[in-house]
Amino acid sequence: MPGVSRLHNVAVVLGMLLALPAWALRCGYAEGYPPFQYQDNGQPAGFDVALLQKLAKQLDQPLELVSGRWDDVVAWARLGKLDCVAGMEISPTRQKWFAFTRPYYQRHINVFVRQDNTTLTTLSDLVGNIITGDRDSAIEHELDQLGIRQRIRLRQTPSKQMSMSLLQQGQVAAVVMPDAVAYYLAQQRGMNIRPLQRDQSSASPVAIAVAHHDAQLQQSLDEALAHLLKNGEVARLWHASCPKCGELPLPVAARANR
């Protein structure tokens, strides 16, 4: 019978669709940003990566992790090639490009120099020098406010490891990094570093970035993140993902409710 045949065909198609794997959530992370996001023997690692994996599991959503240089990851997300980006500092510029979940920690960023450097003590001392850092960071905005941003050469590197290596070799005068990243890398290299004196020292909120048009994904991630913050899972992930960070400055956890 024609009608039965059509119903059979529809049932077959529906069965095939239901058998297909769920669409993977494609999220980006930086390759060289320990202990937050990096690669360990070619595998995704770090606090932000562990959080993404936990969120995807909670949402019962397959996860595809895409690594690259930080600026490349941000560019891919702006072009719609990624669904989300882990561990992005919220700034006025980035809020023009992305929607954000609630913050899950507060990142303290500083400008670090070698301990044996006796000529640099404040941000103003950086004029005429080369430093490394990310675009659109809180430090860059602070340098703009001081009116010295254009008088300092900001060099970008593929990873924070390379930035710290350049500082150790004396090829740059200073590096801009979150406290935990800077002390983690300096500890690995047996280096002594110190932050420059700053008038501003407030922490920057860090969250997961998604495309503005994807309100449903933003809401789903935000609700799942609120649950992890409330039950203390975010703090547990930090200690589990960085067992050697006991003596390092801990990121300040954000409150579950805004």
MARDODO-775341 format. One line per 4 residues: number of its first residue (from 1); their letters; for each residue x, y, z of N, C-alpha, C. Coordinates in Angstrom, 2 decimals, always signed. Example, Ala and Ser with C-alpha at 12.3 -4.5 7.8 and 13.67 -1.06 7.14 Angstrom:
1	AS	+13.19,-5.69,+7.80,+12.30,-4.50,+7.80,+13.20,-3.30,+7.80  +12.85,-2.25,+7.08,+13.67,-1.06,+7.14,+12.90,+0.03,+7.87
# end
This chain:
1	MPGV	+0.85,-1.19,+0.00,+0.00,+0.00,+0.00,+0.88,+1.25,+0.00  +0.58,+2.23,-0.87,+1.41,+3.43,-0.98,+1.55,+4.17,+0.32  +0.40,+4.30,+1.06,+0.45,+5.06,+2.31,+1.36,+4.41,+3.33  +1.26,+3.09,+3.44,+2.11,+2.36,+4.38,+3.57,+2.47,+3.99
5	SRLH	+3.82,+2.42,+2.69,+5.20,+2.52,+2.20,+5.81,+3.87,+2.55  +5.01,+4.95,+2.37,+5.52,+6.29,+2.70,+5.81,+6.40,+4.19  +4.90,+5.85,+5.02,+5.12,+5.89,+6.46,+6.38,+5.12,+6.85  +6.58,+3.99,+6.16,+7.78,+3.20,+6.42,+9.04,+4.00,+6.08
9	NVAV	+9.01,+4.69,+4.93,+10.17,+5.48,+4.52,+10.46,+6.61,+5.50  +9.37,+7.27,+5.97,+9.55,+8.34,+6.96,+10.17,+7.79,+8.24  +9.69,+6.62,+8.67,+10.22,+6.00,+9.89,+11.70,+5.66,+9.74  +12.08,+5.19,+8.56,+13.48,+4.85,+8.30,+14.35,+6.10,+8.38
13	VLGM	+13.89,+7.20,+7.75,+14.66,+8.45,+7.77,+14.79,+8.98,+9.19  +13.69,+8.97,+9.95,+13.75,+9.43,+11.33,+14.70,+8.58,+12.16  +14.68,+7.29,+11.92,+15.58,+6.41,+12.63,+17.04,+6.71,+12.32  +17.32,+7.01,+11.06,+18.69,+7.36,+10.67,+19.13,+8.66,+11.33
17	LLAL	+18.22,+9.65,+11.39,+18.56,+10.93,+12.00,+18.83,+10.77,+13.48  +18.00,+9.97,+14.14,+18.19,+9.76,+15.57,+19.48,+9.01,+15.86  +19.93,+8.23,+14.90,+21.16,+7.45,+15.10,+22.41,+8.28,+14.90  +22.26,+9.45,+14.27,+23.42,+10.29,+14.04,+23.96,+10.83,+15.36
21	PAWA	+25.29,+10.99,+15.49,+25.84,+11.55,+16.72,+25.43,+13.01,+16.87  +25.31,+13.46,+18.15,+24.96,+14.86,+18.39,+26.04,+15.77,+17.82  +25.61,+16.95,+17.43,+26.55,+17.92,+16.86,+27.56,+18.33,+17.91  +28.84,+18.25,+17.60,+29.88,+18.54,+18.59,+30.00,+20.04,+18.83
25	LRCG	+30.18,+20.39,+20.08,+30.46,+21.77,+20.47,+31.93,+22.04,+20.16  +32.20,+23.01,+19.29,+33.57,+23.27,+18.83,+34.13,+24.49,+19.59  +35.05,+24.24,+20.49,+35.56,+25.31,+21.35,+37.07,+25.43,+21.23  +37.55,+26.66,+21.31,+38.97,+26.92,+21.13,+39.69,+27.20,+22.44
29	YAEG	+40.99,+26.89,+22.44,+41.83,+27.20,+23.59,+43.25,+27.48,+23.10  +44.03,+28.18,+23.90,+45.39,+28.54,+23.53,+46.36,+27.39,+23.83  +47.36,+27.24,+22.98,+48.31,+26.13,+23.14,+49.32,+26.36,+24.27  +49.63,+27.62,+24.57,+50.71,+27.87,+25.52,+50.36,+28.86,+26.60
33	YPPF	+49.44,+28.47,+27.49,+48.96,+29.38,+28.52,+48.81,+28.64,+29.85  +49.86,+27.88,+30.25,+49.75,+27.09,+31.48,+49.70,+28.00,+32.72  +49.01,+27.58,+33.77,+48.32,+26.30,+33.94,+46.85,+26.33,+33.51  +46.46,+27.35,+32.74,+45.04,+27.50,+32.39,+44.66,+26.73,+31.13
37	QYQD	+45.41,+26.90,+30.06,+45.12,+26.17,+28.82,+46.40,+26.01,+28.03  +46.69,+24.77,+27.67,+47.93,+24.46,+26.95,+47.85,+23.04,+26.43  +48.94,+22.59,+25.80,+49.02,+21.21,+25.34,+50.10,+20.48,+26.12  +49.78,+19.29,+26.57,+50.71,+18.45,+27.30,+50.91,+17.18,+26.48
41	NGQP	+52.08,+17.06,+25.85,+52.36,+15.93,+24.95,+51.30,+15.82,+23.86  +50.90,+16.97,+23.33,+49.95,+17.00,+22.23,+48.49,+16.90,+22.63  +48.22,+16.81,+23.94,+46.85,+16.66,+24.42,+46.39,+17.94,+25.12  +45.10,+18.29,+24.98,+44.58,+19.48,+25.65,+44.73,+19.34,+27.17
45	AGFD	+45.14,+20.42,+27.83,+45.35,+20.37,+29.27,+45.09,+21.74,+29.87  +44.94,+21.75,+31.19,+44.78,+23.00,+31.91,+43.41,+23.20,+32.52  +43.32,+24.18,+33.39,+42.11,+24.48,+34.13,+40.94,+24.83,+33.22  +41.14,+25.74,+32.27,+40.05,+26.14,+31.38,+39.57,+24.98,+30.52
49	VALL	+40.49,+24.15,+30.07,+40.14,+22.98,+29.26,+39.32,+21.99,+30.08  +39.76,+21.75,+31.33,+39.03,+20.83,+32.20,+37.61,+21.34,+32.46  +37.47,+22.66,+32.58,+36.14,+23.23,+32.79,+35.25,+23.02,+31.57  +35.79,+23.24,+30.38,+35.02,+23.00,+29.16,+34.56,+21.55,+29.08
53	QKLA	+35.46,+20.64,+29.40,+35.11,+19.21,+29.34,+34.01,+18.88,+30.35  +34.09,+19.46,+31.53,+33.07,+19.22,+32.55,+31.72,+19.81,+32.11  +31.73,+21.00,+31.53,+30.48,+21.62,+31.07,+29.84,+20.81,+29.95  +30.66,+20.35,+29.00,+30.13,+19.55,+27.89,+29.51,+18.25,+28.41
57	KQLD	+30.16,+17.65,+29.38,+29.62,+16.41,+29.96,+28.30,+16.68,+30.66  +28.23,+17.81,+31.38,+27.00,+18.14,+32.09,+25.85,+18.41,+31.12  +26.19,+19.01,+29.96,+25.18,+19.30,+28.95,+24.91,+18.11,+28.04  +25.65,+17.01,+28.26,+25.55,+15.82,+27.41,+25.79,+16.18,+25.95
61	QPLE	+26.86,+16.96,+25.75,+27.18,+17.49,+24.43,+28.58,+17.04,+24.03  +28.75,+16.40,+22.86,+30.10,+16.08,+22.39,+30.93,+17.36,+22.26  +32.20,+17.26,+22.53,+33.08,+18.43,+22.53,+34.27,+18.22,+21.61  +34.50,+19.17,+20.73,+35.70,+19.18,+19.89,+36.55,+20.37,+20.31
65	LVSG	+37.76,+20.09,+20.76,+38.67,+21.13,+21.22,+39.63,+21.50,+20.10  +39.74,+22.79,+19.84,+40.59,+23.31,+18.76,+41.65,+24.21,+19.38  +42.92,+23.90,+19.14,+44.00,+24.68,+19.74,+44.69,+25.56,+18.71  +45.35,+26.60,+19.21,+46.10,+27.51,+18.34,+46.68,+28.64,+19.14
69	RWDD	+47.34,+29.56,+18.48,+47.79,+30.78,+19.14,+46.55,+31.55,+19.61  +46.69,+32.25,+20.71,+45.53,+32.93,+21.29,+44.86,+33.87,+20.30  +45.63,+34.70,+19.63,+45.04,+35.65,+18.67,+44.34,+34.93,+17.53  +44.88,+33.78,+17.13,+44.23,+32.99,+16.07,+42.91,+32.42,+16.57
73	VVAW	+42.90,+31.93,+17.81,+41.68,+31.37,+18.38,+40.58,+32.44,+18.44  +40.94,+33.63,+18.89,+39.97,+34.72,+18.96,+39.46,+35.07,+17.56  +40.36,+35.12,+16.58,+39.97,+35.43,+15.21,+39.03,+34.37,+14.64  +39.32,+33.10,+14.90,+38.44,+32.01,+14.41,+37.04,+32.15,+15.00
77	ARLG	+36.98,+32.51,+16.27,+35.68,+32.68,+16.91,+34.92,+33.86,+16.31  +35.63,+34.94,+16.02,+34.98,+36.10,+15.41,+34.46,+35.78,+14.01  +35.13,+34.87,+13.33,+34.71,+34.48,+11.98,+33.64,+33.39,+11.99  +33.23,+32.96,+13.16,+32.20,+31.94,+13.26,+32.70,+30.52,+13.09
81	KLDC	+34.02,+30.30,+13.17,+34.57,+28.97,+13.01,+34.59,+28.17,+14.32  +34.29,+28.85,+15.43,+34.23,+28.20,+16.73,+32.92,+28.57,+17.41  +32.43,+27.65,+18.24,+31.22,+27.93,+19.00,+31.51,+28.69,+20.28  +32.69,+28.46,+20.85,+33.03,+29.15,+22.09,+34.55,+29.18,+22.26
85	VAGM	+34.99,+30.01,+23.19,+36.41,+30.12,+23.53,+36.53,+30.08,+25.05  +37.44,+29.28,+25.52,+37.62,+29.12,+26.96,+38.46,+30.23,+27.56  +38.15,+30.60,+28.80,+39.02,+31.47,+29.59,+39.33,+32.81,+28.97  +38.33,+33.51,+28.45,+38.58,+34.82,+27.85,+38.30,+35.93,+28.86
89	EISP	+39.27,+36.82,+28.98,+39.09,+37.99,+29.83,+38.04,+38.92,+29.21  +37.07,+39.33,+30.00,+36.03,+40.23,+29.51,+36.56,+41.66,+29.47  +36.48,+42.27,+28.31,+36.89,+43.67,+28.15,+35.87,+44.39,+27.28  +35.81,+45.71,+27.34,+34.85,+46.45,+26.51,+34.97,+46.13,+25.02
93	TRQK	+36.20,+45.98,+24.54,+36.39,+45.67,+23.12,+35.84,+44.29,+22.79  +36.13,+43.30,+23.62,+35.67,+41.94,+23.34,+34.16,+41.80,+23.49  +33.56,+42.62,+24.31,+32.10,+42.57,+24.45,+31.39,+43.05,+23.18  +32.11,+43.74,+22.32,+31.55,+44.11,+21.02,+31.53,+42.91,+20.08
97	WFAF	+32.38,+41.94,+20.33,+32.50,+40.78,+19.45,+31.73,+39.57,+19.96  +31.67,+39.41,+21.29,+31.14,+38.17,+21.86,+30.12,+38.45,+22.97  +29.31,+37.43,+23.24,+28.52,+37.36,+24.47,+29.30,+36.47,+25.44  +29.13,+36.70,+26.72,+29.91,+35.96,+27.72,+28.99,+35.28,+28.73
101	TRPY	+29.47,+34.15,+29.23,+28.83,+33.54,+30.39,+29.19,+34.39,+31.61  +28.64,+34.02,+32.75,+29.08,+34.66,+33.99,+30.56,+34.32,+34.21  +31.32,+35.18,+34.86,+32.73,+34.87,+35.13,+32.85,+33.67,+36.05  +33.90,+32.88,+35.86,+34.14,+31.77,+36.78,+35.42,+31.95,+37.57
105	YQRH	+36.20,+32.99,+37.28,+37.25,+33.43,+38.18,+37.67,+34.85,+37.79  +38.42,+35.45,+38.70,+38.93,+36.80,+38.46,+40.44,+36.69,+38.22  +40.90,+37.24,+37.14,+42.31,+37.10,+36.74,+43.09,+38.37,+37.11  +44.12,+38.17,+37.88,+45.02,+39.27,+38.21,+46.16,+39.28,+37.19
109	INVF	+46.27,+40.35,+36.44,+47.30,+40.49,+35.40,+48.30,+41.56,+35.83  +49.55,+41.28,+35.60,+50.60,+42.24,+35.93,+51.67,+42.28,+34.86  +52.53,+43.27,+34.97,+53.70,+43.38,+34.11,+54.89,+42.92,+34.94  +55.56,+41.87,+34.47,+56.65,+41.27,+35.23,+58.00,+41.55,+34.58
113	VRQD	+58.99,+41.77,+35.41,+60.38,+41.94,+34.96,+61.24,+40.96,+35.75  +62.47,+40.78,+35.31,+63.39,+39.93,+36.06,+63.74,+40.60,+37.38  +63.94,+39.80,+38.40,+64.25,+40.33,+39.72,+65.52,+41.16,+39.73  +66.47,+40.80,+38.86,+67.75,+41.52,+38.84,+67.71,+42.81,+38.02
117	NTTL	+66.54,+43.16,+37.46,+66.39,+44.41,+36.72,+66.11,+45.53,+37.72  +67.07,+46.44,+37.86,+66.94,+47.51,+38.85,+66.50,+48.84,+38.24  +66.29,+48.87,+36.92,+65.95,+50.14,+36.26,+64.45,+50.32,+36.04  +63.70,+49.24,+36.09,+62.27,+49.31,+35.84,+61.49,+49.07,+37.14
121	TTLS	+60.70,+50.06,+37.54,+59.92,+49.90,+38.76,+58.44,+50.22,+38.55  +58.11,+51.09,+37.59,+56.72,+51.44,+37.32,+56.42,+51.27,+35.84  +55.15,+51.37,+35.47,+54.76,+51.24,+34.06,+55.39,+52.34,+33.20  +55.54,+53.52,+33.74,+56.13,+54.62,+32.97,+57.56,+54.33,+32.56
125	DLVG	+58.25,+53.49,+33.34,+59.64,+53.13,+33.01,+59.74,+52.26,+31.76  +58.60,+51.76,+31.27,+58.60,+50.89,+30.10,+58.73,+51.66,+28.79  +58.58,+52.97,+28.82,+58.66,+53.79,+27.60,+59.99,+53.54,+26.90  +59.91,+53.22,+25.60,+61.11,+52.96,+24.81,+61.57,+51.51,+24.85
129	NIIT	+60.85,+50.67,+25.59,+61.23,+49.26,+25.73,+60.27,+48.35,+24.95  +60.70,+47.10,+24.79,+59.88,+46.07,+24.16,+59.31,+45.17,+25.25  +58.01,+44.93,+25.20,+57.37,+44.01,+26.12,+56.52,+43.02,+25.32  +56.13,+41.93,+25.94,+55.23,+40.99,+25.27,+53.89,+41.00,+25.98
133	GDRD	+52.82,+40.76,+25.22,+51.49,+40.75,+25.81,+50.42,+40.48,+24.77  +49.19,+40.33,+25.24,+48.06,+40.08,+24.35,+47.36,+41.38,+23.98  +46.68,+41.36,+22.85,+45.89,+42.52,+22.46,+44.66,+42.65,+23.35  +44.25,+43.89,+23.57,+43.00,+44.21,+24.28,+42.98,+43.70,+25.72
137	SAIE	+44.15,+43.60,+26.34,+44.19,+43.20,+27.74,+43.96,+44.42,+28.63  +43.71,+44.16,+29.92,+43.51,+45.25,+30.87,+44.76,+46.12,+30.97  +45.93,+45.51,+30.85,+47.18,+46.27,+30.93,+47.30,+47.23,+29.75  +46.93,+46.77,+28.56,+47.01,+47.63,+27.38,+46.10,+48.86,+27.56
141	HELD	+44.91,+48.64,+28.10,+44.01,+49.78,+28.34,+44.59,+50.72,+29.39  +45.27,+50.16,+30.37,+45.90,+50.98,+31.40,+47.03,+51.83,+30.82  +47.80,+51.26,+29.92,+48.87,+52.01,+29.26,+48.29,+53.13,+28.40  +47.14,+52.87,+27.78,+46.46,+53.92,+27.01,+46.04,+55.06,+27.92
145	QLGI	+45.51,+54.73,+29.08,+45.07,+55.76,+30.02,+46.23,+56.61,+30.51  +47.40,+55.99,+30.62,+48.60,+56.72,+31.04,+49.20,+57.54,+29.90  +48.72,+57.31,+28.67,+49.23,+58.04,+27.51,+50.58,+57.57,+27.02  +50.96,+56.33,+27.35,+52.29,+55.84,+26.96,+52.23,+54.61,+26.07
149	RQRI	+51.02,+54.16,+25.74,+50.89,+52.93,+24.95,+51.65,+53.00,+23.64  +51.58,+54.11,+22.93,+52.23,+54.23,+21.63,+53.74,+54.38,+21.73  +54.24,+54.55,+22.92,+55.70,+54.71,+23.11,+56.35,+53.44,+23.64  +55.57,+52.38,+23.67,+56.07,+51.07,+24.09,+55.80,+50.07,+22.97
153	RLRQ	+56.78,+49.28,+22.61,+56.58,+48.29,+21.57,+56.03,+47.01,+22.19  +54.82,+46.66,+21.79,+54.17,+45.44,+22.29,+54.39,+44.31,+21.29  +55.14,+43.33,+21.69,+55.44,+42.18,+20.83,+54.57,+41.01,+21.22  +53.98,+40.36,+20.24,+53.16,+39.18,+20.50,+53.94,+37.91,+20.17
157	TPSK	+53.73,+36.89,+20.96,+54.44,+35.62,+20.79,+53.43,+34.48,+20.68  +53.84,+33.34,+20.14,+52.92,+32.20,+20.02,+52.46,+31.64,+21.35  +53.25,+31.83,+22.41,+52.89,+31.24,+23.70,+53.51,+32.05,+24.83  +52.97,+31.86,+26.02,+53.54,+32.50,+27.21,+54.89,+31.90,+27.56
161	QMSM	+55.09,+30.62,+27.19,+56.42,+30.03,+27.42,+57.49,+30.79,+26.65  +57.18,+31.14,+25.39,+58.15,+31.89,+24.60,+58.38,+33.28,+25.19  +57.31,+33.91,+25.67,+57.45,+35.23,+26.28,+58.39,+35.17,+27.48  +58.20,+34.16,+28.32,+59.06,+34.03,+29.50,+60.49,+33.71,+29.11
165	SLLQ	+60.66,+32.95,+28.03,+62.00,+32.64,+27.53,+62.69,+33.92,+27.05  +61.97,+34.76,+26.35,+62.54,+36.03,+25.88,+62.93,+36.93,+27.05  +62.12,+36.91,+28.10,+62.47,+37.70,+29.28,+63.72,+37.16,+29.95  +63.81,+35.84,+30.04,+64.97,+35.22,+30.66,+66.25,+35.54,+29.88
169	QGQV	+66.13,+35.59,+28.55,+67.28,+35.87,+27.70,+67.59,+37.36,+27.58  +66.73,+38.20,+28.11,+66.95,+39.64,+28.04,+66.55,+40.26,+26.72  +65.77,+39.54,+25.90,+65.36,+40.07,+24.60,+64.14,+40.98,+24.70  +63.42,+40.91,+25.81,+62.35,+41.86,+26.09,+62.53,+42.35,+27.52
173	AAVV	+62.01,+43.54,+27.78,+62.19,+44.13,+29.11,+61.18,+43.60,+30.11  +60.00,+43.23,+29.62,+58.94,+42.81,+30.54,+57.94,+41.94,+29.81  +57.14,+41.21,+30.59,+56.08,+40.38,+30.03,+54.78,+40.70,+30.75  +53.69,+40.70,+29.99,+52.35,+40.90,+30.56,+51.69,+39.54,+30.68
177	MPDA	+51.35,+39.14,+31.90,+50.78,+37.81,+32.12,+49.91,+37.82,+33.37  +48.96,+36.89,+33.44,+48.29,+36.66,+34.72,+49.30,+36.19,+35.75  +49.08,+36.53,+36.99,+50.02,+36.17,+38.05,+50.31,+34.67,+38.06  +49.24,+33.86,+38.01,+49.43,+32.40,+38.12,+50.29,+31.87,+36.97
181	VAYY	+50.08,+32.39,+35.76,+50.86,+31.95,+34.60,+52.32,+32.34,+34.75  +52.56,+33.61,+35.14,+53.92,+34.11,+35.26,+54.72,+33.33,+36.31  +54.15,+33.15,+37.48,+54.88,+32.45,+38.54,+55.05,+30.96,+38.22  +54.07,+30.38,+37.54,+54.15,+28.98,+37.13,+55.34,+28.78,+36.17
185	LAQQ	+55.43,+29.64,+35.15,+56.50,+29.50,+34.17,+57.86,+29.87,+34.76  +57.90,+30.89,+35.60,+59.17,+31.27,+36.23,+59.67,+30.16,+37.13  +58.75,+29.51,+37.84,+59.11,+28.39,+38.70,+59.71,+27.25,+37.88  +59.12,+26.98,+36.72,+59.63,+25.92,+35.84,+61.07,+26.21,+35.40
189	RGMN	+61.36,+27.49,+35.17,+62.68,+27.88,+34.65,+63.68,+28.26,+35.73  +63.27,+28.23,+36.99,+64.16,+28.62,+38.06,+64.47,+30.10,+38.05  +63.52,+30.91,+37.56,+63.71,+32.35,+37.46,+63.09,+33.06,+38.66  +63.64,+34.22,+38.98,+63.05,+35.11,+39.97,+62.50,+36.33,+39.24
193	IRPL	+61.22,+36.60,+39.41,+60.58,+37.73,+38.74,+59.84,+38.57,+39.78  +59.47,+39.78,+39.36,+58.68,+40.65,+40.24,+57.76,+41.51,+39.38  +56.59,+41.88,+39.91,+55.68,+42.75,+39.16,+56.08,+44.22,+39.31  +55.79,+45.00,+38.29,+56.01,+46.44,+38.39,+54.91,+47.07,+39.24
197	QRDQ	+55.25,+48.21,+39.83,+54.26,+48.95,+40.62,+53.22,+49.55,+39.68  +51.95,+49.43,+40.10,+50.86,+49.96,+39.28,+49.87,+50.71,+40.15  +49.24,+51.74,+39.55,+48.20,+52.48,+40.26,+46.91,+51.66,+40.30  +46.71,+50.84,+39.27,+45.51,+50.00,+39.20,+45.92,+48.53,+39.38
201	SSAS	+45.19,+47.84,+40.19,+45.52,+46.43,+40.42,+44.27,+45.56,+40.54  +43.16,+46.04,+39.99,+41.92,+45.28,+40.09,+41.99,+44.04,+39.19  +41.24,+43.03,+39.59,+41.21,+41.79,+38.82,+40.24,+41.91,+37.65  +40.50,+41.15,+36.60,+39.64,+41.15,+35.41,+38.80,+39.88,+35.39
205	PVAI	+37.50,+39.98,+35.14,+36.65,+38.79,+35.09,+36.94,+37.93,+33.87  +36.92,+36.64,+34.05,+37.21,+35.68,+32.97,+36.00,+34.76,+32.81  +35.60,+34.54,+31.55,+34.40,+33.75,+31.27,+34.59,+32.97,+29.98  +33.53,+32.31,+29.54,+33.51,+31.62,+28.25,+32.83,+32.53,+27.25
209	AVAH	+33.47,+32.74,+26.11,+32.93,+33.62,+25.08,+32.19,+32.82,+24.03  +31.04,+33.33,+23.59,+30.27,+32.72,+22.51,+29.83,+33.82,+21.55  +29.39,+33.43,+20.38,+28.92,+34.41,+19.40,+27.67,+35.11,+19.90  +27.54,+36.40,+19.58,+26.39,+37.17,+20.02,+25.06,+36.55,+19.58
213	HDAQ	+25.06,+35.96,+18.39,+23.81,+35.45,+17.84,+23.37,+34.13,+18.46  +24.26,+33.49,+19.22,+23.94,+32.17,+19.78,+23.52,+32.31,+21.24  +22.35,+32.94,+21.45,+21.87,+33.16,+22.82,+21.56,+31.86,+23.54  +21.12,+30.85,+22.80,+20.77,+29.58,+23.42,+22.01,+28.89,+24.00
217	LQQS	+23.11,+28.89,+23.24,+24.35,+28.28,+23.74,+24.87,+29.07,+24.94  +24.83,+30.39,+24.85,+25.30,+31.23,+25.95,+24.51,+30.92,+27.23  +23.21,+30.79,+27.10,+22.37,+30.50,+28.27,+22.64,+29.11,+28.82  +22.79,+28.12,+27.94,+23.04,+26.75,+28.39,+24.36,+26.65,+29.15
221	LDEA	+25.41,+27.25,+28.58,+26.71,+27.23,+29.24,+26.67,+27.99,+30.56  +25.96,+29.12,+30.57,+25.88,+29.95,+31.76,+25.18,+29.20,+32.90  +24.08,+28.53,+32.59,+23.35,+27.79,+33.63,+24.17,+26.62,+34.16  +24.85,+25.93,+33.26,+25.69,+24.80,+33.69,+26.86,+25.30,+34.54
225	LAHL	+27.43,+26.44,+34.15,+28.54,+27.02,+34.89,+28.09,+27.46,+36.29  +26.89,+28.04,+36.38,+26.36,+28.45,+37.68,+26.28,+27.26,+38.63  +25.88,+26.12,+38.11,+25.78,+24.91,+38.92,+27.16,+24.48,+39.42  +28.16,+24.51,+38.54,+29.51,+24.10,+38.94,+30.11,+25.06,+39.96
229	LKNG	+29.81,+26.33,+39.83,+30.30,+27.31,+40.81,+29.64,+27.09,+42.17  +28.35,+26.83,+42.14,+27.60,+26.69,+43.38,+28.02,+25.47,+44.18  +28.33,+24.36,+43.49,+28.69,+23.14,+44.22,+30.19,+23.00,+44.48  +30.97,+24.02,+44.13,+32.40,+24.00,+44.41,+33.23,+23.23,+43.42
233	EVAR	+32.64,+22.81,+42.31,+33.36,+22.00,+41.34,+34.45,+22.80,+40.63  +34.23,+24.10,+40.43,+35.24,+24.93,+39.76,+36.53,+24.97,+40.57  +36.41,+25.14,+41.89,+37.60,+25.15,+42.75,+38.29,+23.78,+42.72  +37.50,+22.70,+42.72,+38.09,+21.35,+42.67,+38.83,+21.14,+41.35
237	LWHA	+38.27,+21.65,+40.26,+38.93,+21.51,+38.96,+40.28,+22.24,+38.94  +40.32,+23.42,+39.58,+41.58,+24.18,+39.62,+42.67,+23.36,+40.32  +42.37,+22.81,+41.48,+43.38,+22.05,+42.22,+43.75,+20.75,+41.50  +42.77,+20.14,+40.83,+43.05,+18.89,+40.12,+43.87,+19.13,+38.85
241	SCPK	+43.62,+20.23,+38.18,+44.32,+20.51,+36.91,+45.71,+21.08,+37.13  +45.97,+21.58,+38.33,+47.30,+22.14,+38.61,+47.75,+21.70,+40.00  +48.09,+20.42,+40.18,+48.46,+19.92,+41.51,+49.74,+20.55,+42.06  +50.57,+21.13,+41.18,+51.82,+21.74,+41.63,+51.67,+23.24,+41.90
245	CGEL	+50.42,+23.72,+41.89,+50.19,+25.17,+42.05,+49.92,+25.56,+43.50  +50.26,+24.69,+44.44,+49.95,+24.96,+45.83,+50.49,+26.28,+46.34  +51.70,+26.67,+45.88,+52.31,+27.89,+46.37,+52.08,+29.07,+45.42  +51.34,+28.85,+44.35,+51.09,+29.92,+43.39,+49.82,+30.67,+43.76
249	PLPV	+49.73,+31.95,+43.33,+48.50,+32.70,+43.60,+47.31,+32.03,+42.93  +46.25,+31.78,+43.71,+45.06,+31.14,+43.17,+44.18,+32.17,+42.47  +43.54,+31.79,+41.36,+42.56,+32.68,+40.76,+41.38,+32.83,+41.70  +40.84,+34.02,+41.79,+39.72,+34.29,+42.69,+38.45,+33.78,+42.05
253	AARA	+37.77,+32.85,+42.69,+36.55,+32.29,+42.14,+35.43,+33.33,+42.13  +34.66,+33.34,+41.07,+33.52,+34.25,+40.98,+32.34,+33.64,+41.72  +31.42,+34.47,+42.12,+30.22,+33.97,+42.79,+29.29,+33.32,+41.77  +28.53,+32.37,+42.25,+27.64,+31.63,+41.36,+26.51,+32.51,+40.85
257	NR	+26.05,+33.44,+41.66,+24.92,+34.29,+41.26,+25.39,+35.71,+41.00  +24.81,+36.32,+39.96,+25.16,+37.70,+39.64,+24.13,+38.64,+40.22
# end
